[in-house]
Amino acid sequence: MENAANETQSPETNFFSDKSAKVFVAGHRGLVGSAVLRRLVSLGFTNLLVRSRTELDLTRQSEVESFFAAEAPRYVVLCAAKVGGIHANSTFPADFITVNLQIQTNVIEAAYRCGSVRKLLFLGSSCIYPKLAPQPIPESALLSGPLEPTNEWYAIAKIAGIKMCQAYRIQYSWDAISAMPTNLYGPYDNFHPENSHVLPALIRRFHEAKTNGAKEVVVWGTGSPLREFLHVDDLADAVLFLMDQYSGLDHVNVGSGREVSIKELAELVKEVVGFNGALVWDTTKPDGTPRKLMDNSVLAGMGWEPRIPLKEGLVETYRWYSENVVKQQ
């Protein structure tokens, strides 16, 4: 970490006191971006910039440059990304590395070049860490070993984003920071039957099994891997906390500090959804990383901690899925 004097913003750049400034939330319709937008609104920010993909294609450099030149935002929260689970990463590796590199390179470069952006936060993922990283995973584990092969394309793009922010800080003294969240869930998640992450995939699978009167649900792997989950509203709170409180060179982990086995998670989702059939494990399918718990001590040391328990968050997420995804099918 940089020294403490460089990690706290001066009063004139305090984010929470600058609520009339333009804040661009890139990727505002996604899981993370929508949560950040809700949190900004709840805090009283009045000048929020958002663009849909049809209005602004972040993979197109000229469009991004024109947007920043015209709108001149003061703050940027870069949530936009192409994301997916093991199946999606394994099937579309070129898409995952190319699209993510294009988005983050275009946004970071244009944000710096336009001259108005005082601070940018780049969001990565815990998959940046080696497959067999020490547990809990400290920020220092980055680039210390081989990545998990099933998501290395996405991970490499996100690592490049971290390094890009660091490079702009070193070369230009520009306030670009990075946050690395653990596994996320909540409203506006991707519930696609093949391309979603484990938790929304489980919610959809159990719901459809309950609706169709199925006798069993088959889940990939052995159920033994341990995972950490954070409600996306807690992440949004942490992101804005970092925008206000942190200006260091190193990326910062954002996690819950608690882990659960995939088997325990599946049983919990089954209970929340109300599926009464059997749970069957397909052990011919990959488990992925055996354990992935984030070391959250840096962020905790700044005074931040999550507030939403897993079961409470799952109940809310299933309610949102039922009211917003199921009704539109």
Helices and strands as residue ranges (DSSP letters): G 4-6, G 11-13, E 23-26, H 31-43, E 48-49, H 61-71, E 75-78, H 86-91, H 93-114, E 119-123, G 126-128, G 139-141, G 149-151, H 152-172, E 176-181, E 183-185, H 198-212, E 216-220, E 226-231, H 232-245, E 252-254, E 259-261, H 262-273, E 278-282, E 291-292, H 297-302, H 310-324, G 326-328
